[in-house]
Amino acid sequence: MKEVINYLPSWLIEFKFFIVFITAIIISTILIPQIIRFSLKYGWVDIPDSRKIHLRSIPNLGGIAIFLGLLIASLFWLRYFRSNDFIFIVCGALILFITGIFDDIKGLRAKKKLVFQIIAAFVVVAGGIRITSFQGFFGIYELPVAAQYIFSVLVIVGVINAYNLMDGIDGLAGGIGVINFSILGYVFYSMHHISFALLSFAVAGSLIGFLIYNFNPARIFMGDTGALMLGFLTVVLGIKAIEFNLTPVKQMYLSQNMLIFISSIMFLPVFDTLRVFIIRITKRKSPFTPGKDHLHHILLKKGLKPVEVTVVLYALNILVILFGLTVNFYKPINLFISTLIF
């Protein structure tokens, strides 16, 4: 595939971000109907129960199309992916991809899934993709190496699970992903990191192809195959953006501001998960107890239709990110306090 790029006219290469985006959409869109057909044939479906919203069995392996769409679209531009970071990102994503398939088809215990999530997180952290500094927040700057490993693994695993728990209503996780990865793509493009921009736009394109069949009424779910990988790529690319921004030549934001901006991209699923955990703990329940107390459940109880809930949460996600974009004009600590009040 590397040779394909060499024969493309130079003007076409200038549109590489658009091409990878469209390619991912096409591949994902083509694959989804085939996955739906095979899933129904072999009974690979999500069966409704008391804690789920859907009322019929629906295929739950949409994550396969998302993964293959972004992978194939990226392979055409392989010459831009020379960083060793990609070896570790692909390894981590593959671990979660395989874990998700087993869970969606056979079912895995939560503890086993957590072990594989920690392994995937450790792979990228050991490969150098980790949080090295708090950029002065709480008076903390450079972290000791041991603290970098522990904190980074905790953050990665936490965000993976937050995105997994958010995938509870048609079109929500996929749509939030399109918004977030498109913004991450723009961030990397602005810092002239072509490979990570291409990867971000490939993920966004794959998710659009998936959303065609996932928006209400859904014909397929992304399942853990997609949700685990989506959370993993979001947080890993977010960490890379923060670390890239520390380079003065390619700095997009002040270091503290970039930390807040990237956090705003992951805010909605993380906030919702923390909110639910706190509520369950105060009620003396296990935070991992299944229930209908997430934001989308609350909005449904208020009388909103599933499509309306999805659009409201899209808008909320965009609003939080726009709020995060303003940080370059304010002192980070003042904005941090304002955010807590907000």
Disulfide bonds with the S-S distance in Angstrom:
none
